[in-house]
Amino acid sequence: MKKKTTGLTLVLTGVLAAVGVGIGLYFINFALQRGNEKDAAAPPAASSQILDPTVRQQPVPDFEQGEWQLVAHDGLRLAATHFKPKQPSDRWVIVVHGYGRDQRSVWDIASVYLQAGYHVLTPDLRASGKSEGQYLSMGYWESKDLALWTKDLVRQAPQAQVVLHGVSMGAATVMLTAARGLPSNVKAVVEDCSYTSAYEMFAMQLQKIFGLPSFPIMNIVDGVSRLKVGHFISDAAPLQEIDKIKLPVLFIHGEADELAPVQMADRLYAAAKGKKQLLKIVGAEHADARKADRRAYYAAVFAFIDQHLENKN
């Protein structure tokens, strides 16, 4: 009887493990995998559930442009666009798009910087736009890629003073990048509506979209992510890394953000150890602050950056 009981227990354990892995794979593919049967370059399926469908791609800035390419640490070919201002300048900004988008979604931001005399680099993050890749990693691998873009920029423009400006997942990416070792050319960070951690944000969306509790599903998803994407979702956590950032950080967040609630900005700001500033935009939803109050947004951005850039071209 004992052998039969042991055997049954093993079988049940195996079945439960298989079911758990199946659930984890479903959610990883739903939330992070690029492409579908009709379009191999389509954003993850979850993006249709959590992103504003009325948002349109921004027009290409009316400035001279050139294509940049880079090979990531794992061999993926990454793409970016470099826009040149009308006059020579040592000021540069890398503007980083968010989840389910590509670089075109931040070309409105790029245009404002260009008009202010900055060179602008807008990368397509891995598994987005023209860049290769099958899975998003919510800022984990993207931050390694952005560090490479930054170093490549400085190699091509040694006198550059560089700002990192990211929106949503791009905001998480610039913070995770800033927590790494970067060239001294990088002077400041602007993060717009980051999450504290991808794990926490997905747990909230799991309840909102599917009506399911985070435990044990997110625990399973976290482990499956390590197998499929090469890292735990819980590793994509700016809140865990923010105390390593020595650069000045401007935090911007919409008070009506339901995807990454404004309390996340409060926690990130409180945990930051370096020079910092927090701007909250009344009535702004996720990634909508620059549209909800354009004047306050860009006034804060340039006032903050100007404090930390040398007065050169």
N, C-alpha and C positions, 0 to 999 in steps of 0.2 A: 504493500500500500504506500509506503514511504517513497519508493522509487517512482510510482505512478504520480504521486502528488508533486514530487520534485520535477518530473518531466512536464507535467501540466503547467507548473509555475514557470518553467523555462519557455514553454510555448507561448503562454500569455505575455510574458515579458518581451519576447521577440515580436509578438503581434503589436503590442503597445509601442515598442520602439519604432517599428516600421510605420505605424500610424503617425507617430510624432514626427518622424523625419518627413513623411509625406506632407503633413501640415506645414512644417517649416519650409519645405521646398516651394509649396504653393505661395506662401507669403513672400518669400525672397523673390520669386519670379514676378509676383504681382507688384511688388514695391520697387524692385531694383533692376529687373531685367529689361534691356532695351529690345524693341521690335515686336512685331506680331506677324500673323500670316499674310497680311496685306502690305505691310511696310516694315522692312528690316531695320529702318532707322527711327521708328516711332518711339516716343518716350515710354517709360513703364506704364502699365495699365492703371496703376494707382493714381497717376497724375490726373486722369480724367475725373477722379473722385474728389481730389483735394485742391486742385488749382482752379483759379477763376477762368472759366471758358471764354469770357468776353475780352481777355487780354490779347492783344495783337502784337506781332513782331514789329519792331521799330524800324523806320526807314534808315537806310545806310547813311552815315554822316557824309556831308558834302565836303570831304577833305581827301587829300592824297592818301592812298592806302596801298598796302603790300601784304602778301601772305607770308606768314612765318610757320615753320614746322619744327617739331621736336620729337625725339624718341624717348619714351618714358623708360623707367628702370626695368619694366617687364616687357619691353619691346613694342608697346603700342605706339602708333604714330598719331601725334597730336597736332591740331591745327589752331592757328590764331590769326587775327588781323591786326596789323599795325597801322594806325592813322596818324598822320603828321599834321601838326598845327601850321598855320600860315607863316609864322616867323620862327627862326631858330630858338630852341629852348632846351634847358637841361631838366625840366620838370616832366616827369612821367607818372602815369597811373596805369595799373593793371585792374581792369574792371571785370568782375567774375560773376557769371550768371547763376541762377538758382536751379532747383530740382525740376526736372521735366522740361527745361527750357534749353536754349543754346545762346550763343553770344549775341544774336540779333535782339534778344529781349532786353539787353542793357545798352543798346546803341543810343538810346535817348540820354543816358548818363554820359556816355562817351562824347556825345555832341556838346554837352555843357562844358566838359573839361577841355575839349578842343578849342572852343570859343574863348576859354580862359587861358589858352596858350600852352596846354599840356600835350605831349605825345601820349597816345592811348594805345594800349594793347588789350584786346578782348579775346581771350582764349575760349575755344569750345572745350569744356571739361570732358574727361574720358566718357565714352558711351553717350556722347551728346554731339549734335551738329556734325561737323566734318571730322571729328576725332574718332579714332577706333575705340573699341571696347564693347563688352557685352553687358557689364554690370556697373551701375553707379555704386559708390561706396560712402555716400553721405559726408564727404569731406576727408575721409581717411587717406585713401590713395590720391585723391585730388590734391591734397595739400602737399604731397611729395612732388606731384607734377608741377604745381604752382611754384614750389621752391626752385625747380629746374628752369621754369620760364623766367623767374626773377634773375637767376644767375646768368642765363643766356642774354637777357636784356642788358645786364651790367657789362657783360663781355663785349657787347656791340656798342654800348654807350657808357664808357667808364665814368663819365662825369655826371651821370644821371642821378637825380634825387627822386626816389620812387615812393609812391603811395599805393597801398593795396586797398581796393574798395570792392566789397562783395555784398550780394543780396541773397537772403534766404540760405540755401545750401552753400551758395558762394560766400556768404558771411561767415558761416561755420568754417569753410575752407580757408579764408584769409586768416582767421584767428588760429587755426591749427597750424598754418604755415608760419605765422609770426612766432609761434612757440618753438619753432625750430631755429637752427643757426642760419641766419641770412646775411648777405653782404651789408656793410654799414651804409650803403646807398639807400637802403629802405628806411624811411623816416617816420611813417605814420600808417595807421590802419583805420579804415572806416568800415564798420560792420552794420549792415541794415537787416534787422529782423532775424537774427540767428536763433537757433534752438540751443538749449543747454546741452542736450544730447539727442542723437537720432533715436536711441532706444526709448527715451521718455516721450518724444514726439510721436513715434509709431504706436506706442502703447495707448496714447490718447486717441489716435485715429482708429485703432483696432476697436475700441469701445464705440466711437462715433459712427463708423461705417458699418461694422458688423455686429455691434452690440455684444462683443465678447470681452471677457476680462483679460488683463495682461498676463496673469499667471494661470497656467504654466506656458501659455502659447508663446509669449515673448522670450521666455527662457529657452524654448526649443528653437525659435527663429534665430536667436543669438548664436547658438551652437552651429546651426546649419549654415549661417552666414560665414562662419569661419571656414567651413568646408568649401563653399561655393565661391565666395568672394575674396577669401584670403584674410579676413579679419572679422572680429566680433562687431556687430552693430554697436554694441556698448562702447567700443573703442572710438567711435566717432562722437566725441564728447568734449566740446570746447570748454565746458565748465571744469573738467578735470585737468585741462592744460593751461587755463588762462593765467594762473599765477606764474607761469614761466615766461609770459610775454613782457618784454622790457620796453617795447615801443609804445608810444602814445596811442590810445584807442578811443575813437568816437563811436558810441553806441547809439543807434537810431532804431526806434520801434514804434509801430502803430498801436494805439491804445485799444483798438477794436480787433486786434489780431486774434483769430480763433485757432489758427494752425500752430503757431508758436506764441502762446499768450504773453502779454507784456510782462508778467511776473518773471518770465525767463530772462528778459533783459535786466530786470532788477537784480536777479541773482548773479548774472554774469558781471554786471557793473560792480556789485558789492565784492565779488571775488577778485577783480582785477587789482593788481598791485602797483602798476605804473601810472603815468599821467593818463587821465581819462575824463570823459564828458558824456553825459546821457541826454539825448533829445527824444522826447515822446511827442508823437503827433496825434492830437485828438481826432477821433473818428476814423483814423486810417486802419485799413485791414492789412492782411499779410502782403508784404512787398509792395504796398500801395502808398507809403509815406511820401515819396517824392511827387506823387500826383495829388495827394490829398492837400498838401501844403508845400508847393514847389518853392516858394520864397523862403520859408523857414528852413526847409531841408538844405538847400544849396548855400544859404547864408551861413548855416552852422558848419557845413562841410568845409567851405573855403576859409572861414575864420579859424577853424581848428587846424587845418593843414598849414595855413600861413604862419602859425606859431612855431612850426617845427621844420619848415624848409628854410634853407639859406636864401638870402636875397640875391639870387643870380638871375640869369636869363629865364 
